[in-house]
Amino acid sequence: MFYLFTLIFAIVIFLIDFFTPIKVGQYGILGVLYAVIILIPSISAVVRRLHDVNKSGWMFFINLIPIVGGIWLFILMVTDGTSGDNEYGPNPKLINQNPDSIVNNTNI
């Protein structure tokens, strides 16, 4: 959902920037500002998703490998998370289905 709303906001900002004369190089000022603001939350969402599939957040840097790294990270992003608890905590899908299950978690 995070990336869906990020994409929608980016399209709206692109359209606004397209019709405004203020530019930073070839980019619109709102687009540059939005990219700077959304950088850390985007990295945070990727790390959280990597934890859902039981991978370290440091796997984010696999993206630095040209072509193959981006494909590998994309595959990790679209795979289903681990079915139960993992090293990084309980499955968020199961917690949302049964809110009382977090009380019984021994990691808290």
Phi and psi restraints in degrees (range 20) as a CNS / XPLOR table:
assign (resid 1 and name C) (resid 2 and name N)
       (resid 2 and name CA) (resid 2 and name C) 1.0 -58.6 20.0 2
assign (resid 2 and name N) (resid 2 and name CA)
       (resid 2 and name C) (resid 3 and name N) 1.0 -47.7 20.0 2
assign (resid 2 and name C) (resid 3 and name N)
       (resid 3 and name CA) (resid 3 and name C) 1.0 -71.9 20.0 2
assign (resid 3 and name N) (resid 3 and name CA)
       (resid 3 and name C) (resid 4 and name N) 1.0 -28.6 20.0 2
assign (resid 3 and name C) (resid 4 and name N)
       (resid 4 and name CA) (resid 4 and name C) 1.0 -63.2 20.0 2
assign (resid 4 and name N) (resid 4 and name CA)
       (resid 4 and name C) (resid 5 and name N) 1.0 -49.6 20.0 2
assign (resid 4 and name C) (resid 5 and name N)
       (resid 5 and name CA) (resid 5 and name C) 1.0 -68.6 20.0 2
assign (resid 5 and name N) (resid 5 and name CA)
       (resid 5 and name C) (resid 6 and name N) 1.0 -34.6 20.0 2
assign (resid 5 and name C) (resid 6 and name N)
       (resid 6 and name CA) (resid 6 and name C) 1.0 -61.8 20.0 2
assign (resid 6 and name N) (resid 6 and name CA)
       (resid 6 and name C) (resid 7 and name N) 1.0 -41.8 20.0 2
assign (resid 6 and name C) (resid 7 and name N)
       (resid 7 and name CA) (resid 7 and name C) 1.0 -65.8 20.0 2
assign (resid 7 and name N) (resid 7 and name CA)
       (resid 7 and name C) (resid 8 and name N) 1.0 -42.1 20.0 2
assign (resid 7 and name C) (resid 8 and name N)
       (resid 8 and name CA) (resid 8 and name C) 1.0 -62.6 20.0 2
assign (resid 8 and name N) (resid 8 and name CA)
       (resid 8 and name C) (resid 9 and name N) 1.0 -46.6 20.0 2
assign (resid 8 and name C) (resid 9 and name N)
       (resid 9 and name CA) (resid 9 and name C) 1.0 -63.3 20.0 2
assign (resid 9 and name N) (resid 9 and name CA)
       (resid 9 and name C) (resid 10 and name N) 1.0 -38.9 20.0 2
assign (resid 9 and name C) (resid 10 and name N)
       (resid 10 and name CA) (resid 10 and name C) 1.0 -64.5 20.0 2
assign (resid 10 and name N) (resid 10 and name CA)
       (resid 10 and name C) (resid 11 and name N) 1.0 -39.2 20.0 2
assign (resid 10 and name C) (resid 11 and name N)
       (resid 11 and name CA) (resid 11 and name C) 1.0 -65.8 20.0 2
assign (resid 11 and name N) (resid 11 and name CA)
       (resid 11 and name C) (resid 12 and name N) 1.0 -43.1 20.0 2
assign (resid 11 and name C) (resid 12 and name N)
       (resid 12 and name CA) (resid 12 and name C) 1.0 -62.8 20.0 2
assign (resid 12 and name N) (resid 12 and name CA)
       (resid 12 and name C) (resid 13 and name N) 1.0 -44.4 20.0 2
assign (resid 12 and name C) (resid 13 and name N)
       (resid 13 and name CA) (resid 13 and name C) 1.0 -65.4 20.0 2
assign (resid 13 and name N) (resid 13 and name CA)
       (resid 13 and name C) (resid 14 and name N) 1.0 -38.7 20.0 2
assign (resid 13 and name C) (resid 14 and name N)
       (resid 14 and name CA) (resid 14 and name C) 1.0 -60.4 20.0 2
assign (resid 14 and name N) (resid 14 and name CA)
       (resid 14 and name C) (resid 15 and name N) 1.0 -43.7 20.0 2
assign (resid 14 and name C) (resid 15 and name N)
       (resid 15 and name CA) (resid 15 and name C) 1.0 -64.5 20.0 2
assign (resid 15 and name N) (resid 15 and name CA)
       (resid 15 and name C) (resid 16 and name N) 1.0 -40.6 20.0 2
assign (resid 15 and name C) (resid 16 and name N)
       (resid 16 and name CA) (resid 16 and name C) 1.0 -64.9 20.0 2
assign (resid 16 and name N) (resid 16 and name CA)
       (resid 16 and name C) (resid 17 and name N) 1.0 -44.7 20.0 2
assign (resid 16 and name C) (resid 17 and name N)
       (resid 17 and name CA) (resid 17 and name C) 1.0 -64.3 20.0 2
assign (resid 17 and name N) (resid 17 and name CA)
       (resid 17 and name C) (resid 18 and name N) 1.0 -32.0 20.0 2
assign (resid 17 and name C) (resid 18 and name N)
       (resid 18 and name CA) (resid 18 and name C) 1.0 -62.6 20.0 2
assign (resid 18 and name N) (resid 18 and name CA)
       (resid 18 and name C) (resid 19 and name N) 1.0 -34.6 20.0 2
assign (resid 18 and name C) (resid 19 and name N)
       (resid 19 and name CA) (resid 19 and name C) 1.0 -97.8 20.0 2
assign (resid 19 and name N) (resid 19 and name CA)
       (resid 19 and name C) (resid 20 and name N) 1.0 1.0 20.0 2
assign (resid 19 and name C) (resid 20 and name N)
       (resid 20 and name CA) (resid 20 and name C) 1.0 -104.3 20.0 2
assign (resid 20 and name N) (resid 20 and name CA)
       (resid 20 and name C) (resid 21 and name N) 1.0 145.8 20.0 2
assign (resid 20 and name C) (resid 21 and name N)
       (resid 21 and name CA) (resid 21 and name C) 1.0 -82.0 20.0 2
assign (resid 21 and name N) (resid 21 and name CA)
       (resid 21 and name C) (resid 22 and name N) 1.0 -12.1 20.0 2
assign (resid 21 and name C) (resid 22 and name N)
       (resid 22 and name CA) (resid 22 and name C) 1.0 -79.4 20.0 2
assign (resid 22 and name N) (resid 22 and name CA)
       (resid 22 and name C) (resid 23 and name N) 1.0 120.5 20.0 2
assign (resid 22 and name C) (resid 23 and name N)
       (resid 23 and name CA) (resid 23 and name C) 1.0 -129.7 20.0 2
assign (resid 23 and name N) (resid 23 and name CA)
       (resid 23 and name C) (resid 24 and name N) 1.0 152.5 20.0 2
assign (resid 23 and name C) (resid 24 and name N)
       (resid 24 and name CA) (resid 24 and name C) 1.0 -114.3 20.0 2
assign (resid 24 and name N) (resid 24 and name CA)
       (resid 24 and name C) (resid 25 and name N) 1.0 97.2 20.0 2
assign (resid 24 and name C) (resid 25 and name N)
       (resid 25 and name CA) (resid 25 and name C) 1.0 68.4 20.0 2
assign (resid 25 and name N) (resid 25 and name CA)
       (resid 25 and name C) (resid 26 and name N) 1.0 -120.9 20.0 2
assign (resid 25 and name C) (resid 26 and name N)
       (resid 26 and name CA) (resid 26 and name C) 1.0 -100.5 20.0 2
assign (resid 26 and name N) (resid 26 and name CA)
       (resid 26 and name C) (resid 27 and name N) 1.0 -0.4 20.0 2
assign (resid 26 and name C) (resid 27 and name N)
       (resid 27 and name CA) (resid 27 and name C) 1.0 -103.3 20.0 2
assign (resid 27 and name N) (resid 27 and name CA)
       (resid 27 and name C) (resid 28 and name N) 1.0 151.8 20.0 2
assign (resid 27 and name C) (resid 28 and name N)
       (resid 28 and name CA) (resid 28 and name C) 1.0 -76.0 20.0 2
assign (resid 28 and name N) (resid 28 and name CA)
       (resid 28 and name C) (resid 29 and name N) 1.0 151.6 20.0 2
assign (resid 28 and name C) (resid 29 and name N)
       (resid 29 and name CA) (resid 29 and name C) 1.0 -64.2 20.0 2
assign (resid 29 and name N) (resid 29 and name CA)
       (resid 29 and name C) (resid 30 and name N) 1.0 -37.8 20.0 2
assign (resid 29 and name C) (resid 30 and name N)
       (resid 30 and name CA) (resid 30 and name C) 1.0 -67.4 20.0 2
assign (resid 30 and name N) (resid 30 and name CA)
       (resid 30 and name C) (resid 31 and name N) 1.0 -37.9 20.0 2
assign (resid 30 and name C) (resid 31 and name N)
       (resid 31 and name CA) (resid 31 and name C) 1.0 -64.6 20.0 2
assign (resid 31 and name N) (resid 31 and name CA)
       (resid 31 and name C) (resid 32 and name N) 1.0 -41.4 20.0 2
assign (resid 31 and name C) (resid 32 and name N)
       (resid 32 and name CA) (resid 32 and name C) 1.0 -65.9 20.0 2
assign (resid 32 and name N) (resid 32 and name CA)
       (resid 32 and name C) (resid 33 and name N) 1.0 -44.6 20.0 2
assign (resid 32 and name C) (resid 33 and name N)
       (resid 33 and name CA) (resid 33 and name C) 1.0 -62.3 20.0 2
assign (resid 33 and name N) (resid 33 and name CA)
       (resid 33 and name C) (resid 34 and name N) 1.0 -43.0 20.0 2
assign (resid 33 and name C) (resid 34 and name N)
       (resid 34 and name CA) (resid 34 and name C) 1.0 -63.6 20.0 2
assign (resid 34 and name N) (resid 34 and name CA)
       (resid 34 and name C) (resid 35 and name N) 1.0 -40.8 20.0 2
assign (resid 34 and name C) (resid 35 and name N)
       (resid 35 and name CA) (resid 35 and name C) 1.0 -63.4 20.0 2
assign (resid 35 and name N) (resid 35 and name CA)
       (resid 35 and name C) (resid 36 and name N) 1.0 -39.2 20.0 2
assign (resid 35 and name C) (resid 36 and name N)
       (resid 36 and name CA) (resid 36 and name C) 1.0 -68.3 20.0 2
assign (resid 36 and name N) (resid 36 and name CA)
       (resid 36 and name C) (resid 37 and name N) 1.0 -41.8 20.0 2
assign (resid 36 and name C) (resid 37 and name N)
       (resid 37 and name CA) (resid 37 and name C) 1.0 -67.7 20.0 2
assign (resid 37 and name N) (resid 37 and name CA)
       (resid 37 and name C) (resid 38 and name N) 1.0 -37.7 20.0 2
assign (resid 37 and name C) (resid 38 and name N)
       (resid 38 and name CA) (resid 38 and name C) 1.0 -88.7 20.0 2
assign (resid 38 and name N) (resid 38 and name CA)
       (resid 38 and name C) (resid 39 and name N) 1.0 -4.2 20.0 2
assign (resid 38 and name C) (resid 39 and name N)
       (resid 39 and name CA) (resid 39 and name C) 1.0 -60.3 20.0 2
assign (resid 39 and name N) (resid 39 and name CA)
       (resid 39 and name C) (resid 40 and name N) 1.0 -55.0 20.0 2
assign (resid 39 and name C) (resid 40 and name N)
       (resid 40 and name CA) (resid 40 and name C) 1.0 -67.4 20.0 2
assign (resid 40 and name N) (resid 40 and name CA)
       (resid 40 and name C) (resid 41 and name N) 1.0 -44.0 20.0 2
assign (resid 40 and name C) (resid 41 and name N)
       (resid 41 and name CA) (resid 41 and name C) 1.0 -61.0 20.0 2
assign (resid 41 and name N) (resid 41 and name CA)
       (resid 41 and name C) (resid 42 and name N) 1.0 -32.5 20.0 2
assign (resid 41 and name C) (resid 42 and name N)
       (resid 42 and name CA) (resid 42 and name C) 1.0 -67.6 20.0 2
assign (resid 42 and name N) (resid 42 and name CA)
       (resid 42 and name C) (resid 43 and name N) 1.0 -43.4 20.0 2
assign (resid 42 and name C) (resid 43 and name N)
       (resid 43 and name CA) (resid 43 and name C) 1.0 -63.2 20.0 2
assign (resid 43 and name N) (resid 43 and name CA)
       (resid 43 and name C) (resid 44 and name N) 1.0 -40.1 20.0 2
assign (resid 43 and name C) (resid 44 and name N)
       (resid 44 and name CA) (resid 44 and name C) 1.0 -61.7 20.0 2
assign (resid 44 and name N) (resid 44 and name CA)
       (resid 44 and name C) (resid 45 and name N) 1.0 -41.1 20.0 2
assign (resid 44 and name C) (resid 45 and name N)
       (resid 45 and name CA) (resid 45 and name C) 1.0 -66.2 20.0 2
assign (resid 45 and name N) (resid 45 and name CA)
       (resid 45 and name C) (resid 46 and name N) 1.0 -37.6 20.0 2
assign (resid 45 and name C) (resid 46 and name N)
       (resid 46 and name CA) (resid 46 and name C) 1.0 -65.8 20.0 2
assign (resid 46 and name N) (resid 46 and name CA)
       (resid 46 and name C) (resid 47 and name N) 1.0 -44.3 20.0 2
assign (resid 46 and name C) (resid 47 and name N)
       (resid 47 and name CA) (resid 47 and name C) 1.0 -63.5 20.0 2
assign (resid 47 and name N) (resid 47 and name CA)
       (resid 47 and name C) (resid 48 and name N) 1.0 -40.6 20.0 2
assign (resid 47 and name C) (resid 48 and name N)
       (resid 48 and name CA) (resid 48 and name C) 1.0 -63.1 20.0 2
assign (resid 48 and name N) (resid 48 and name CA)
       (resid 48 and name C) (resid 49 and name N) 1.0 -40.3 20.0 2
assign (resid 48 and name C) (resid 49 and name N)
       (resid 49 and name CA) (resid 49 and name C) 1.0 -67.0 20.0 2
assign (resid 49 and name N) (resid 49 and name CA)
       (resid 49 and name C) (resid 50 and name N) 1.0 -38.7 20.0 2
assign (resid 49 and name C) (resid 50 and name N)
       (resid 50 and name CA) (resid 50 and name C) 1.0 -62.6 20.0 2
assign (resid 50 and name N) (resid 50 and name CA)
       (resid 50 and name C) (resid 51 and name N) 1.0 -38.4 20.0 2
assign (resid 50 and name C) (resid 51 and name N)
       (resid 51 and name CA) (resid 51 and name C) 1.0 -65.6 20.0 2
assign (resid 51 and name N) (resid 51 and name CA)
       (resid 51 and name C) (resid 52 and name N) 1.0 -32.3 20.0 2
assign (resid 51 and name C) (resid 52 and name N)
       (resid 52 and name CA) (resid 52 and name C) 1.0 -62.9 20.0 2
assign (resid 52 and name N) (resid 52 and name CA)
       (resid 52 and name C) (resid 53 and name N) 1.0 -32.8 20.0 2
assign (resid 52 and name C) (resid 53 and name N)
       (resid 53 and name CA) (resid 53 and name C) 1.0 -96.8 20.0 2
assign (resid 53 and name N) (resid 53 and name CA)
       (resid 53 and name C) (resid 54 and name N) 1.0 17.5 20.0 2
assign (resid 53 and name C) (resid 54 and name N)
       (resid 54 and name CA) (resid 54 and name C) 1.0 64.0 20.0 2
assign (resid 54 and name N) (resid 54 and name CA)
       (resid 54 and name C) (resid 55 and name N) 1.0 38.5 20.0 2
assign (resid 54 and name C) (resid 55 and name N)
       (resid 55 and name CA) (resid 55 and name C) 1.0 -117.7 20.0 2
assign (resid 55 and name N) (resid 55 and name CA)
       (resid 55 and name C) (resid 56 and name N) 1.0 154.5 20.0 2
assign (resid 55 and name C) (resid 56 and name N)
       (resid 56 and name CA) (resid 56 and name C) 1.0 -70.5 20.0 2
assign (resid 56 and name N) (resid 56 and name CA)
       (resid 56 and name C) (resid 57 and name N) 1.0 150.9 20.0 2
assign (resid 56 and name C) (resid 57 and name N)
       (resid 57 and name CA) (resid 57 and name C) 1.0 -63.9 20.0 2
assign (resid 57 and name N) (resid 57 and name CA)
       (resid 57 and name C) (resid 58 and name N) 1.0 -22.6 20.0 2
assign (resid 57 and name C) (resid 58 and name N)
       (resid 58 and name CA) (resid 58 and name C) 1.0 -66.9 20.0 2
assign (resid 58 and name N) (resid 58 and name CA)
       (resid 58 and name C) (resid 59 and name N) 1.0 -15.3 20.0 2
assign (resid 58 and name C) (resid 59 and name N)
       (resid 59 and name CA) (resid 59 and name C) 1.0 -65.6 20.0 2
assign (resid 59 and name N) (resid 59 and name CA)
       (resid 59 and name C) (resid 60 and name N) 1.0 -12.6 20.0 2
assign (resid 59 and name C) (resid 60 and name N)
       (resid 60 and name CA) (resid 60 and name C) 1.0 -56.1 20.0 2
assign (resid 60 and name N) (resid 60 and name CA)
       (resid 60 and name C) (resid 61 and name N) 1.0 -35.0 20.0 2
assign (resid 60 and name C) (resid 61 and name N)
       (resid 61 and name CA) (resid 61 and name C) 1.0 -74.1 20.0 2
assign (resid 61 and name N) (resid 61 and name CA)
       (resid 61 and name C) (resid 62 and name N) 1.0 -6.1 20.0 2
assign (resid 61 and name C) (resid 62 and name N)
       (resid 62 and name CA) (resid 62 and name C) 1.0 -61.9 20.0 2
assign (resid 62 and name N) (resid 62 and name CA)
       (resid 62 and name C) (resid 63 and name N) 1.0 -22.0 20.0 2
assign (resid 62 and name C) (resid 63 and name N)
       (resid 63 and name CA) (resid 63 and name C) 1.0 -64.9 20.0 2
assign (resid 63 and name N) (resid 63 and name CA)
       (resid 63 and name C) (resid 64 and name N) 1.0 -17.4 20.0 2
assign (resid 63 and name C) (resid 64 and name N)
       (resid 64 and name CA) (resid 64 and name C) 1.0 -74.2 20.0 2
assign (resid 64 and name N) (resid 64 and name CA)
       (resid 64 and name C) (resid 65 and name N) 1.0 -17.3 20.0 2
assign (resid 64 and name C) (resid 65 and name N)
       (resid 65 and name CA) (resid 65 and name C) 1.0 -75.9 20.0 2
assign (resid 65 and name N) (resid 65 and name CA)
       (resid 65 and name C) (resid 66 and name N) 1.0 122.5 20.0 2
assign (resid 65 and name C) (resid 66 and name N)
       (resid 66 and name CA) (resid 66 and name C) 1.0 -57.7 20.0 2
assign (resid 66 and name N) (resid 66 and name CA)
       (resid 66 and name C) (resid 67 and name N) 1.0 138.3 20.0 2
assign (resid 66 and name C) (resid 67 and name N)
       (resid 67 and name CA) (resid 67 and name C) 1.0 60.0 20.0 2
assign (resid 67 and name N) (resid 67 and name CA)
       (resid 67 and name C) (resid 68 and name N) 1.0 -63.6 20.0 2
assign (resid 67 and name C) (resid 68 and name N)
       (resid 68 and name CA) (resid 68 and name C) 1.0 -63.3 20.0 2
assign (resid 68 and name N) (resid 68 and name CA)
       (resid 68 and name C) (resid 69 and name N) 1.0 -40.7 20.0 2
assign (resid 68 and name C) (resid 69 and name N)
       (resid 69 and name CA) (resid 69 and name C) 1.0 -63.2 20.0 2
assign (resid 69 and name N) (resid 69 and name CA)
       (resid 69 and name C) (resid 70 and name N) 1.0 -42.4 20.0 2
assign (resid 69 and name C) (resid 70 and name N)
       (resid 70 and name CA) (resid 70 and name C) 1.0 -65.1 20.0 2
assign (resid 70 and name N) (resid 70 and name CA)
       (resid 70 and name C) (resid 71 and name N) 1.0 -39.3 20.0 2
assign (resid 70 and name C) (resid 71 and name N)
       (resid 71 and name CA) (resid 71 and name C) 1.0 -66.4 20.0 2
assign (resid 71 and name N) (resid 71 and name CA)
       (resid 71 and name C) (resid 72 and name N) 1.0 -43.3 20.0 2
assign (resid 71 and name C) (resid 72 and name N)
       (resid 72 and name CA) (resid 72 and name C) 1.0 -63.4 20.0 2
assign (resid 72 and name N) (resid 72 and name CA)
       (resid 72 and name C) (resid 73 and name N) 1.0 -44.1 20.0 2
assign (resid 72 and name C) (resid 73 and name N)
       (resid 73 and name CA) (resid 73 and name C) 1.0 -64.3 20.0 2
assign (resid 73 and name N) (resid 73 and name CA)
       (resid 73 and name C) (resid 74 and name N) 1.0 -39.8 20.0 2
assign (resid 73 and name C) (resid 74 and name N)
       (resid 74 and name CA) (resid 74 and name C) 1.0 -60.9 20.0 2
assign (resid 74 and name N) (resid 74 and name CA)
       (resid 74 and name C) (resid 75 and name N) 1.0 -43.2 20.0 2
assign (resid 74 and name C) (resid 75 and name N)
       (resid 75 and name CA) (resid 75 and name C) 1.0 -62.4 20.0 2
assign (resid 75 and name N) (resid 75 and name CA)
       (resid 75 and name C) (resid 76 and name N) 1.0 -41.2 20.0 2
assign (resid 75 and name C) (resid 76 and name N)
       (resid 76 and name CA) (resid 76 and name C) 1.0 -64.2 20.0 2
assign (resid 76 and name N) (resid 76 and name CA)
       (resid 76 and name C) (resid 77 and name N) 1.0 -34.6 20.0 2
assign (resid 76 and name C) (resid 77 and name N)
       (resid 77 and name CA) (resid 77 and name C) 1.0 -69.9 20.0 2
assign (resid 77 and name N) (resid 77 and name CA)
       (resid 77 and name C) (resid 78 and name N) 1.0 -32.1 20.0 2
assign (resid 77 and name C) (resid 78 and name N)
       (resid 78 and name CA) (resid 78 and name C) 1.0 -96.3 20.0 2
assign (resid 78 and name N) (resid 78 and name CA)
       (resid 78 and name C) (resid 79 and name N) 1.0 -8.2 20.0 2
assign (resid 78 and name C) (resid 79 and name N)
       (resid 79 and name CA) (resid 79 and name C) 1.0 -74.4 20.0 2
assign (resid 79 and name N) (resid 79 and name CA)
       (resid 79 and name C) (resid 80 and name N) 1.0 153.1 20.0 2
assign (resid 79 and name C) (resid 80 and name N)
       (resid 80 and name CA) (resid 80 and name C) 1.0 -72.1 20.0 2
assign (resid 80 and name N) (resid 80 and name CA)
       (resid 80 and name C) (resid 81 and name N) 1.0 145.5 20.0 2
assign (resid 80 and name C) (resid 81 and name N)
       (resid 81 and name CA) (resid 81 and name C) 1.0 -68.6 20.0 2
assign (resid 81 and name N) (resid 81 and name CA)
       (resid 81 and name C) (resid 82 and name N) 1.0 172.3 20.0 2
assign (resid 81 and name C) (resid 82 and name N)
       (resid 82 and name CA) (resid 82 and name C) 1.0 -64.3 20.0 2
assign (resid 82 and name N) (resid 82 and name CA)
       (resid 82 and name C) (resid 83 and name N) 1.0 146.9 20.0 2
assign (resid 82 and name C) (resid 83 and name N)
       (resid 83 and name CA) (resid 83 and name C) 1.0 -73.3 20.0 2
assign (resid 83 and name N) (resid 83 and name CA)
       (resid 83 and name C) (resid 84 and name N) 1.0 -28.1 20.0 2
assign (resid 83 and name C) (resid 84 and name N)
       (resid 84 and name CA) (resid 84 and name C) 1.0 -124.5 20.0 2
assign (resid 84 and name N) (resid 84 and name CA)
       (resid 84 and name C) (resid 85 and name N) 1.0 -154.0 20.0 2
assign (resid 84 and name C) (resid 85 and name N)
       (resid 85 and name CA) (resid 85 and name C) 1.0 -68.0 20.0 2
assign (resid 85 and name N) (resid 85 and name CA)
       (resid 85 and name C) (resid 86 and name N) 1.0 148.7 20.0 2
assign (resid 85 and name C) (resid 86 and name N)
       (resid 86 and name CA) (resid 86 and name C) 1.0 -132.9 20.0 2
assign (resid 86 and name N) (resid 86 and name CA)
       (resid 86 and name C) (resid 87 and name N) 1.0 -169.3 20.0 2
assign (resid 86 and name C) (resid 87 and name N)
       (resid 87 and name CA) (resid 87 and name C) 1.0 -60.1 20.0 2
assign (resid 87 and name N) (resid 87 and name CA)
       (resid 87 and name C) (resid 88 and name N) 1.0 -25.1 20.0 2
assign (resid 87 and name C) (resid 88 and name N)
       (resid 88 and name CA) (resid 88 and name C) 1.0 -102.1 20.0 2
assign (resid 88 and name N) (resid 88 and name CA)
       (resid 88 and name C) (resid 89 and name N) 1.0 5.2 20.0 2
assign (resid 88 and name C) (resid 89 and name N)
       (resid 89 and name CA) (resid 89 and name C) 1.0 127.3 20.0 2
assign (resid 89 and name N) (resid 89 and name CA)
       (resid 89 and name C) (resid 90 and name N) 1.0 -174.5 20.0 2
assign (resid 89 and name C) (resid 90 and name N)
       (resid 90 and name CA) (resid 90 and name C) 1.0 -73.7 20.0 2
assign (resid 90 and name N) (resid 90 and name CA)
       (resid 90 and name C) (resid 91 and name N) 1.0 160.7 20.0 2
assign (resid 90 and name C) (resid 91 and name N)
       (resid 91 and name CA) (resid 91 and name C) 1.0 -69.7 20.0 2
assign (resid 91 and name N) (resid 91 and name CA)
       (resid 91 and name C) (resid 92 and name N) 1.0 120.6 20.0 2
assign (resid 91 and name C) (resid 92 and name N)
       (resid 92 and name CA) (resid 92 and name C) 1.0 -63.2 20.0 2
assign (resid 92 and name N) (resid 92 and name CA)
       (resid 92 and name C) (resid 93 and name N) 1.0 -26.9 20.0 2
assign (resid 92 and name C) (resid 93 and name N)
       (resid 93 and name CA) (resid 93 and name C) 1.0 -68.1 20.0 2
assign (resid 93 and name N) (resid 93 and name CA)
       (resid 93 and name C) (resid 94 and name N) 1.0 -37.3 20.0 2
assign (resid 93 and name C) (resid 94 and name N)
       (resid 94 and name CA) (resid 94 and name C) 1.0 -74.3 20.0 2
assign (resid 94 and name N) (resid 94 and name CA)
       (resid 94 and name C) (resid 95 and name N) 1.0 -33.5 20.0 2
assign (resid 94 and name C) (resid 95 and name N)
       (resid 95 and name CA) (resid 95 and name C) 1.0 -65.4 20.0 2
assign (resid 95 and name N) (resid 95 and name CA)
       (resid 95 and name C) (resid 96 and name N) 1.0 -40.5 20.0 2
assign (resid 95 and name C) (resid 96 and name N)
       (resid 96 and name CA) (resid 96 and name C) 1.0 -67.0 20.0 2
assign (resid 96 and name N) (resid 96 and name CA)
       (resid 96 and name C) (resid 97 and name N) 1.0 -28.5 20.0 2
assign (resid 96 and name C) (resid 97 and name N)
       (resid 97 and name CA) (resid 97 and name C) 1.0 -78.1 20.0 2
assign (resid 97 and name N) (resid 97 and name CA)
       (resid 97 and name C) (resid 98 and name N) 1.0 -35.4 20.0 2
assign (resid 97 and name C) (resid 98 and name N)
       (resid 98 and name CA) (resid 98 and name C) 1.0 -133.3 20.0 2
assign (resid 98 and name N) (resid 98 and name CA)
       (resid 98 and name C) (resid 99 and name N) 1.0 90.3 20.0 2
assign (resid 98 and name C) (resid 99 and name N)
       (resid 99 and name CA) (resid 99 and name C) 1.0 -61.1 20.0 2
assign (resid 99 and name N) (resid 99 and name CA)
       (resid 99 and name C) (resid 100 and name N) 1.0 -23.0 20.0 2
assign (resid 99 and name C) (resid 100 and name N)
       (resid 100 and name CA) (resid 100 and name C) 1.0 -75.2 20.0 2
assign (resid 100 and name N) (resid 100 and name CA)
       (resid 100 and name C) (resid 101 and name N) 1.0 -15.0 20.0 2
assign (resid 100 and name C) (resid 101 and name N)
       (resid 101 and name CA) (resid 101 and name C) 1.0 -69.2 20.0 2
assign (resid 101 and name N) (resid 101 and name CA)
       (resid 101 and name C) (resid 102 and name N) 1.0 -23.4 20.0 2
assign (resid 101 and name C) (resid 102 and name N)
       (resid 102 and name CA) (resid 102 and name C) 1.0 -71.8 20.0 2
assign (resid 102 and name N) (resid 102 and name CA)
       (resid 102 and name C) (resid 103 and name N) 1.0 -25.4 20.0 2
assign (resid 102 and name C) (resid 103 and name N)
       (resid 103 and name CA) (resid 103 and name C) 1.0 -67.3 20.0 2
assign (resid 103 and name N) (resid 103 and name CA)
       (resid 103 and name C) (resid 104 and name N) 1.0 -33.8 20.0 2
assign (resid 103 and name C) (resid 104 and name N)
       (resid 104 and name CA) (resid 104 and name C) 1.0 -85.2 20.0 2
assign (resid 104 and name N) (resid 104 and name CA)
       (resid 104 and name C) (resid 105 and name N) 1.0 0.1 20.0 2
assign (resid 104 and name C) (resid 105 and name N)
       (resid 105 and name CA) (resid 105 and name C) 1.0 -72.8 20.0 2
assign (resid 105 and name N) (resid 105 and name CA)
       (resid 105 and name C) (resid 106 and name N) 1.0 130.6 20.0 2
assign (resid 105 and name C) (resid 106 and name N)
       (resid 106 and name CA) (resid 106 and name C) 1.0 -80.3 20.0 2
assign (resid 106 and name N) (resid 106 and name CA)
       (resid 106 and name C) (resid 107 and name N) 1.0 -11.7 20.0 2
assign (resid 106 and name C) (resid 107 and name N)
       (resid 107 and name CA) (resid 107 and name C) 1.0 -79.3 20.0 2
assign (resid 107 and name N) (resid 107 and name CA)
       (resid 107 and name C) (resid 108 and name N) 1.0 -10.5 20.0 2
